[in-house]
Amino acid sequence: MHHLVLTKRRKMNQNNIPKDAELIDDTFYVCEGFALWKTIMKDTGEDYLFSLTKDDVVKMTRWILRCEKDGTLAQHTRVVNSGVVGGKL
């Protein structure tokens, strides 16, 4: 089971890429943050994915980027909750 956390992408200045970050596939960086590993997009400097292990975050980042490129990401995603609260609050 992959422990993966998707987050709202946060803009970072390219100069803020950590010095210990490793460039993967000339597309994204991977580095260890506080308690989680994360990937950072090379072209934008945005945080992309977070995971408990380096291997998982690299594997899932590659998979998601491939799906985005192929246009197949929608085939692998679904809405779990509509976010609508019924009744009076």
C-alpha positions as CSV (number, residue, x, y, z in Angstrom):
1,M,0.0,0.0,0.0
2,H,1.3,3.4,-0.9
3,H,1.1,6.1,1.7
4,L,0.7,9.2,-0.4
5,V,-0.4,12.7,0.4
6,L,-1.6,14.9,-2.4
7,T,-1.4,18.6,-1.5
8,K,-2.3,21.9,-3.0
9,R,0.6,22.9,-5.1
10,R,2.6,25.6,-3.5
11,K,4.6,28.0,-5.6
12,M,8.3,28.2,-4.7
13,N,11.0,30.3,-6.1
14,Q,13.4,28.1,-8.1
15,N,16.2,29.4,-5.9
16,N,14.5,27.8,-2.9
17,I,15.1,24.2,-4.2
18,P,17.0,22.5,-1.3
19,K,20.7,21.9,-1.9
20,D,20.3,18.2,-1.1
21,A,17.5,17.7,-3.6
22,E,18.1,15.1,-6.3
23,L,17.1,15.7,-9.9
24,I,15.1,12.9,-11.3
25,D,14.5,12.3,-15.1
26,D,15.5,16.0,-15.6
27,T,11.9,16.8,-14.7
28,F,11.5,17.0,-10.9
29,Y,13.5,17.0,-7.7
30,V,13.1,14.7,-4.7
31,C,14.2,15.6,-1.2
32,E,13.4,14.7,2.4
33,G,11.3,17.2,4.2
34,F,10.1,17.2,7.8
35,A,8.8,13.6,8.2
36,L,8.0,13.1,4.5
37,W,9.7,12.9,1.2
38,K,8.5,15.3,-1.5
39,T,8.9,16.0,-5.2
40,I,9.3,19.5,-6.6
41,M,8.7,20.3,-10.2
42,K,11.9,21.5,-12.0
43,D,10.2,24.0,-14.4
44,T,8.0,25.7,-11.8
45,G,9.6,25.1,-8.4
46,E,6.2,23.9,-7.1
47,D,5.8,21.2,-4.5
48,Y,4.1,18.3,-6.2
49,L,3.7,15.2,-4.1
50,F,4.5,14.0,-0.6
51,S,5.0,10.4,0.6
52,L,6.5,8.4,3.5
53,T,9.3,7.0,1.3
54,K,11.5,8.3,-1.4
55,D,10.7,5.3,-3.7
56,D,7.0,5.8,-3.4
57,V,7.1,9.5,-4.1
58,V,9.3,9.1,-7.2
59,K,7.2,6.2,-8.5
60,M,3.9,8.0,-8.0
61,T,5.2,11.3,-9.5
62,R,6.4,9.5,-12.6
63,W,3.1,7.7,-12.9
64,I,1.0,10.9,-12.5
65,L,3.1,12.8,-14.9
66,R,2.9,10.0,-17.5
67,C,-0.9,9.9,-17.1
68,E,-1.1,13.7,-17.5
69,K,0.9,13.5,-20.6
70,D,-1.1,10.7,-22.1
71,G,-4.4,12.3,-21.0
72,T,-5.4,9.2,-19.0
73,L,-5.4,10.6,-15.5
74,A,-9.2,11.0,-15.4
75,Q,-9.5,7.2,-16.0
76,H,-7.7,6.6,-12.7
77,T,-9.4,9.2,-10.5
78,R,-12.8,9.5,-8.9
79,V,-14.7,11.8,-6.5
80,V,-15.1,10.2,-3.1
81,N,-17.2,12.8,-1.4
82,S,-19.2,15.7,-2.9
83,G,-18.5,18.0,0.0
84,V,-22.1,18.8,0.5
85,V,-23.5,19.0,4.0
86,G,-27.1,18.1,4.3
87,G,-29.6,19.6,6.8
88,K,-29.3,22.7,8.9
89,L,-26.1,23.7,10.6
